[in-house]
């Protein structure tokens, strides 16, 4: 019997809810979605990973495609898989489909490994004779903490499957695990001469301990690691300089592994002092690529937009080459790939008006490689960037207008704080799930604030909510609502609130601090930071934000906990969560729902079986959106 079952108080009339939300999701689900991008070192070929859609539904499988940048031939499907990497000579492509494969362009693909476990992140050695991978032996799967946690019974915490840096010979497929078994390797890079690795690693379990990862070097021959940098906060993307003398990385306050933002640092490869190359910068570098020993190509978040520029390490000057109100990857991670010299870029581009496609070419002069989503058009309204002041900060956000906007009407508005808190709302084609932008198609204004704690305005802004969850960031959001009310025909008496993850927490918290919102939908939120500390699977992320563990400073956790002020809540609140969410466990949603039900506040709780922090089941995604739409319809319209 499942430990957690559905808990539902049905909304009257829900069975007859308008079909429009489902129709929007159907169209989004049928949109061809891309997960990864790679460009050959000479900039002549591009490869990508595309989700496989069948009958308008995500199959859970992906396929690898490749094409020449000149566009003279149609893309070729290489095979099913993901985790792609070009050889240095640009003639072969490595990818993973449970095992490691190598495909020769114009030829067949061959399987190199027969390993038991999870494989990810292949990278060719400089001489193309070996392929490094991250291999978690005997692990059932990957995906990180956002995926559904396994059902835990018996001895808890016994088995740890660390990702080890492993070498595979291209000829013959001989396998050698190199890194120490007690370390979980998160990211790595080959040295230019192929004799060493730079890597970020931590003691296992990796999902939790990424927040305390250090920067190491490791000789290929011995596998003996040397820590050359123990950061005060988080690090990502170790990249060895072309001359082998230095290692670059991104450092800063990051709340989610894989969602990178901070400053650009370099450190001597032999060890020494790390130097911040972008101190005081009012943007958030996201990705680095060495162009020469003295220059880097840097992608960054700027306000609510994305930009690419060239960083001169000696002067610290970052010369911007391109900036756009878009996401270089659907989902807003700012992902792209650069050729060896940094002169050619491959990118997955999208914004609110254009669905994702693969583009490639010189920086800022890309040409489309795919046109697979040309038949899809936005069903939501226009977007505008707005700016306002809050305390000493200049804050930015996005306002989506209702579809078929009529200036003579007044509309309800839904406010949607993003997840993170170190996250950012950027223009992007909505995802086929609980995406707040979809409410624009249902007749609402949708406000997406990038309050303090967000990327886009530098490290000081990202760190401004440390020990202050729900304080300054809520003031920013409410000041942003006031700014919107001065600019757009929004009915101040019909404001709704929703969010997922940290946005779910902000939803739960905000309704304890103000009565301005007449309806709320909290997804995968946190009601009680004190109990959450001992329930979640990634508690290490909390130390940089709260300054200490809950056992050492419970007061700092209590003062930001919605449960501390729960008796103030009057707002009708729908709560949704995945049964096996390890990042924001369902017990947190139960805690708030129990309190609201006891206090007589209208509330429903829905726990979705088998789901983690990111929902995978199409029917569940649809149900969340339709329930949320019905909830807002009932209380705002």
FENQUI-V807223 format. One record per helix or strand of 2 or more residues. SS is the DSSP state (@ for helix, = for strand). FROM is the first residue (numbers start at 1). TO is the last residue. Records with the same first field share a line. If there is no record, write none. Layout:
SS: FROM-TO + FROM-TO
//
This chain:
@: 14-16 + 20-30 + 144-146 + 206-212 + 436-442 + 459-465 + 472-487 + 502-513 + 529-535 + 540-546 + 554-558 + 562-568 + 586-599 + 618-636
=: 34-39 + 45-54 + 57-68 + 76-80 + 82-86 + 92-96 + 100-104 + 109-111 + 117-124 + 130-137 + 163-169 + 175-177 + 183-190 + 196-203 + 214-219 + 225-229 + 234-240 + 246-252 + 262-268 + 275-276 + 284-292 + 295-302 + 305-312 + 318-324 + 336-338 + 344-350 + 357-362 + 367-368 + 383-390 + 393-400 + 411-416 + 445-450 + 490-500 + 519-523 + 572-578 + 603-608
//
